[in-house]
């Protein structure tokens, strides 16, 4: 059997409360990861505890996940997570974010299920109640055999207007070569502005403090503070054996300019951020 993993990233935010739940399966186990501003948990399950029906639902243990929400029932010595969250008004992309790269044999492939949606519900996390009422949500997925050797991933829905940003830069091995690829979307009030290697994006800056990309008459710049983050597990040849770090709630400045007009300028947006050096 070829190495394989698949996982969904389901994030919700209500003010300062951020909860990201990552269900999925690896080569030899299923898993649920939980990330908050305070910490992260990884809970493995036997592979037979994983069930999936296309892109419509994913069941891990007694918990159910789908593009319309999740029902959580996790009982473990260091993690108790019970509750239900409902998603409404999802905003999928017009087409696959991978573009023509979806047909190439890459280490991992990315899907954006919803750039921004409404979240309602309540969960109990280790005795703490998290209530979400007309909260902001984001949902994406990955599948393949390994995360890239080096990558940067940024995502935020914390803006004063109806907006959401996702940006990913990754070192991509292909046909014996390595290059830095880029995919990203600035979604504002239902309008999608896409950045991608296959559309001629140029990476002007990429460091642990700032990322800037340009494409045609569009520029997106994200400035970030220094952040340590929480430890997560990531796939390497189908096994969740690689440690990475995510900062789920750090302040950042986003500035998006198109055609000489500034369409998004937020100096204190709360963002999720991963930086993995090769």
C-alpha positions as CSV (number, residue, x, y, z in Angstrom):
1,X,0.0,0.0,0.0
2,X,1.3,3.4,-0.9
3,X,1.9,5.9,1.9
4,X,-1.2,8.1,2.4
5,X,-2.7,10.6,4.8
6,X,-5.8,12.9,4.7
7,X,-6.9,15.5,7.1
8,X,-9.3,18.4,7.4
9,X,-8.6,21.7,9.2
10,X,-11.8,23.1,10.8
11,X,-11.3,26.4,12.5
12,X,-13.8,28.6,14.4
13,X,-13.3,31.9,16.1
14,X,-15.5,34.0,18.4
15,X,-13.5,37.1,19.6
16,X,-10.5,35.8,21.5
17,X,-11.7,32.2,21.5
18,X,-10.2,30.1,18.7
19,X,-10.8,26.3,18.3
20,X,-9.3,24.4,15.4
21,X,-10.1,20.7,15.1
22,X,-8.1,18.5,12.7
23,X,-9.6,15.0,12.0
24,X,-8.1,12.6,9.6
25,X,-6.3,9.4,8.9
26,X,-2.7,8.4,8.3
27,X,-1.1,5.2,7.0
28,X,-1.6,3.2,10.3
29,X,-3.9,5.2,12.5
30,X,-6.7,7.8,12.6
31,X,-6.4,10.9,14.6
32,X,-8.0,14.1,16.0
33,X,-5.9,17.1,16.8
34,X,-7.2,20.0,18.8
35,X,-5.6,23.5,18.8
36,X,-6.5,26.5,20.9
37,X,-4.7,29.7,21.9
38,X,-3.6,27.9,25.1
39,X,-2.3,24.6,23.6
40,X,-2.7,21.6,21.4
41,X,-3.6,17.9,21.8
42,X,-3.1,14.9,19.5
43,X,-5.3,11.9,20.0
44,X,-4.6,8.7,17.9
45,X,-7.3,6.1,17.1
46,X,-7.2,2.7,15.5
47,X,-7.5,2.9,11.8
48,X,-10.7,0.9,11.9
49,X,-12.3,3.8,13.9
50,X,-12.1,6.0,10.7
51,X,-15.0,6.1,8.2
52,X,-15.4,8.5,5.3
53,X,-18.1,9.1,2.6
54,X,-16.5,11.1,-0.2
55,X,-16.1,14.7,0.8
56,X,-19.4,14.7,2.7
57,X,-18.4,13.3,6.0
58,X,-15.6,11.9,8.1
59,X,-16.1,9.9,11.3
60,X,-13.2,9.4,13.8
61,X,-14.2,7.3,16.8
62,X,-17.5,8.7,18.1
63,X,-17.1,12.1,16.5
64,X,-18.6,13.2,13.1
65,X,-17.2,15.9,10.8
66,X,-18.7,17.3,7.6
67,X,-18.8,20.6,5.7
68,X,-21.9,21.6,7.6
69,X,-20.3,21.2,11.0
70,X,-19.2,18.6,13.6
71,X,-20.5,16.5,16.5
72,X,-17.7,15.9,19.0
73,X,-17.5,13.1,21.6
74,X,-13.9,12.7,22.6
75,X,-13.0,11.1,26.0
76,X,-9.4,10.6,26.8
77,X,-7.1,11.0,29.9
78,X,-5.8,14.4,28.8
79,X,-8.6,15.5,26.4
80,X,-12.3,15.7,26.9
81,X,-14.1,17.4,24.0
82,X,-17.9,17.2,23.7
83,X,-20.4,19.3,21.8
84,X,-21.9,20.3,18.5
85,X,-21.1,23.1,16.0
86,X,-23.1,24.0,12.9
87,X,-21.8,25.6,9.8
88,X,-23.9,27.9,7.5
89,X,-23.3,30.1,4.5
90,X,-20.2,28.3,3.3
91,X,-18.0,30.0,0.7
92,X,-16.2,27.5,-1.5
93,X,-13.8,28.6,-4.2
94,X,-14.9,28.8,-7.8
95,X,-12.4,26.1,-8.7
96,X,-9.7,23.8,-7.3
97,X,-7.0,26.0,-5.6
98,X,-4.3,23.6,-7.0
99,X,-5.3,24.5,-10.6
100,X,-3.3,22.4,-13.1
101,X,-1.0,21.2,-10.2
102,X,-3.9,19.0,-9.1
103,X,-3.0,16.6,-11.9
104,X,0.7,16.3,-10.9
105,X,2.2,13.7,-8.5
106,X,2.9,16.1,-5.6
107,X,3.7,15.2,-1.9
108,X,0.5,16.9,-0.8
109,X,-2.5,18.5,-2.3
110,X,-4.7,21.2,-0.8
111,X,-8.4,21.8,-0.9
112,X,-10.3,24.9,0.4
113,X,-13.8,23.9,1.4
114,X,-14.9,27.3,2.7
115,X,-13.0,30.6,3.0
116,X,-15.5,32.0,5.5
117,X,-18.8,30.8,7.1
118,X,-21.0,31.2,10.1
119,X,-20.5,28.9,13.1
120,X,-23.0,28.3,15.9
121,X,-22.9,25.9,18.8
122,X,-21.2,25.0,22.0
123,X,-18.5,22.6,23.1
124,X,-16.9,21.6,26.4
125,X,-13.1,21.4,26.3
126,X,-11.5,19.9,29.4
127,X,-14.2,21.5,31.6
128,X,-14.2,24.9,29.8
129,X,-17.3,25.9,27.8
130,X,-16.7,27.5,24.4
131,X,-19.8,29.2,22.9
132,X,-19.9,30.2,19.3
133,X,-22.8,32.4,18.1
134,X,-22.6,33.9,14.6
135,X,-18.9,33.1,14.8
136,X,-16.4,33.0,11.9
137,X,-15.3,29.7,10.4
138,X,-12.7,28.4,7.9
139,X,-12.3,24.9,6.5
140,X,-9.6,23.3,4.3
141,X,-8.1,19.9,3.7
142,X,-4.9,18.2,2.7
143,X,-4.1,14.7,1.3
144,X,-1.1,12.9,0.0
145,X,1.9,11.3,1.7
146,X,4.0,14.1,3.3
147,X,3.9,17.7,4.2
148,X,6.5,19.8,2.3
149,X,10.1,19.9,3.7
150,X,9.7,23.7,4.2
151,X,6.6,25.8,4.0
152,X,4.7,28.9,5.4
153,X,1.0,28.8,5.9
154,X,-1.1,31.8,7.0
155,X,-4.9,32.0,7.5
156,X,-7.2,34.6,9.1
157,X,-10.9,35.6,9.1
158,X,-10.4,38.3,11.8
159,X,-11.2,41.4,9.9
160,X,-13.7,44.3,10.4
161,X,-15.3,43.5,7.0
162,X,-16.5,40.2,5.5
163,X,-13.1,39.0,4.5
164,X,-10.8,36.0,4.7
165,X,-7.2,35.3,3.7
166,X,-5.3,32.1,3.1
167,X,-1.7,32.0,1.9
168,X,0.7,29.1,1.5
169,X,4.3,28.9,0.2
170,X,5.9,25.5,0.0
171,X,9.1,23.9,-1.3
172,X,7.9,21.5,-4.0
173,X,9.9,18.6,-5.4
174,X,8.9,17.7,-8.9
175,X,10.7,15.8,-11.7
176,X,14.1,16.0,-9.8
177,X,13.8,19.7,-9.3
178,X,12.8,21.8,-6.2
179,X,11.0,25.2,-6.4
180,X,8.9,27.3,-4.1
181,X,5.2,27.2,-5.0
182,X,2.5,29.6,-3.9
183,X,-1.3,29.4,-3.5
184,X,-3.4,32.0,-1.8
185,X,-6.8,33.7,-1.8
186,X,-8.0,37.0,-0.5
187,X,-11.8,36.7,-0.2
188,X,-13.7,40.0,0.3
189,X,-17.5,40.2,0.4
190,X,-17.9,37.2,-2.0
191,X,-15.2,38.3,-4.4
192,X,-12.2,35.9,-4.8
193,X,-8.7,37.3,-5.5
194,X,-6.4,34.4,-6.2
195,X,-2.6,34.2,-6.1
196,X,-0.9,31.1,-7.5
197,X,2.3,29.9,-9.1
198,X,0.3,28.8,-12.2
199,X,-1.0,32.4,-12.5
200,X,2.5,33.9,-12.4
201,X,2.8,35.0,-8.8
202,X,6.1,36.5,-7.7
203,X,7.3,36.0,-4.1
204,X,8.8,39.3,-3.1
205,X,9.6,38.4,0.5
206,X,9.3,35.3,2.6
207,X,10.7,35.3,6.2
208,X,9.5,34.5,9.7
209,X,8.4,38.1,10.1
210,X,6.9,39.0,6.7
211,X,5.5,37.5,3.5
212,X,4.8,39.5,0.4
213,X,3.5,38.3,-3.0
214,X,2.6,40.1,-6.2
215,X,0.7,39.1,-9.2
216,X,-0.3,41.5,-12.0
217,X,-1.8,44.5,-10.3
218,X,-2.3,42.7,-7.0
219,X,0.0,42.8,-3.9
220,X,-0.6,41.0,-0.6
221,X,1.7,41.7,2.4
222,X,1.5,40.0,5.8
223,X,3.6,41.2,8.7
224,X,3.9,38.8,11.6
225,X,5.4,38.9,15.1
226,X,7.8,36.4,16.4
227,X,5.8,33.4,17.6
228,X,6.7,30.0,19.0
229,X,3.5,28.1,18.6
230,X,2.1,24.8,19.8
231,X,3.4,21.4,18.7
232,X,1.3,19.5,16.2
233,X,1.9,16.2,14.3
234,X,2.3,16.3,10.6
235,X,2.6,13.5,8.0
236,X,5.8,12.1,6.7
237,X,5.5,9.2,4.2
238,X,2.0,8.5,5.5
239,X,2.8,8.5,9.2
240,X,2.0,11.3,11.6
241,X,5.5,11.3,12.9
242,X,6.8,14.8,12.1
243,X,6.5,17.5,14.7
244,X,5.6,21.0,13.5
245,X,4.5,24.2,15.3
246,X,1.4,26.3,14.8
247,X,0.6,29.7,16.3
248,X,-3.2,29.7,16.2
249,X,-3.9,33.2,17.5
250,X,-1.2,35.8,16.8
251,X,-1.7,39.4,15.7
252,X,-0.7,40.3,12.2
253,X,-1.0,43.1,9.7
254,X,-2.6,42.3,6.3
255,X,-2.5,44.7,3.4
256,X,-4.0,43.9,0.1
257,X,-3.8,46.3,-2.9
258,X,-5.3,45.8,-6.3
259,X,-5.1,48.3,-9.2
260,X,-3.6,50.9,-6.9
261,X,-6.5,50.7,-4.4
262,X,-6.1,49.3,-0.9
263,X,-9.0,46.8,-0.5
264,X,-7.9,45.3,2.9
265,X,-5.7,46.9,5.5
266,X,-5.8,45.4,9.0
267,X,-3.1,46.1,11.5
268,X,-4.2,43.8,14.3
269,X,-5.9,40.8,12.7
270,X,-5.7,37.5,14.7
271,X,-4.2,34.9,12.4
272,X,-3.1,31.3,12.4
273,X,0.5,30.8,11.3
274,X,2.8,27.9,10.6
275,X,6.4,28.3,9.5
276,X,8.5,25.1,8.9
277,X,12.1,25.6,7.9
278,X,13.6,23.0,5.5
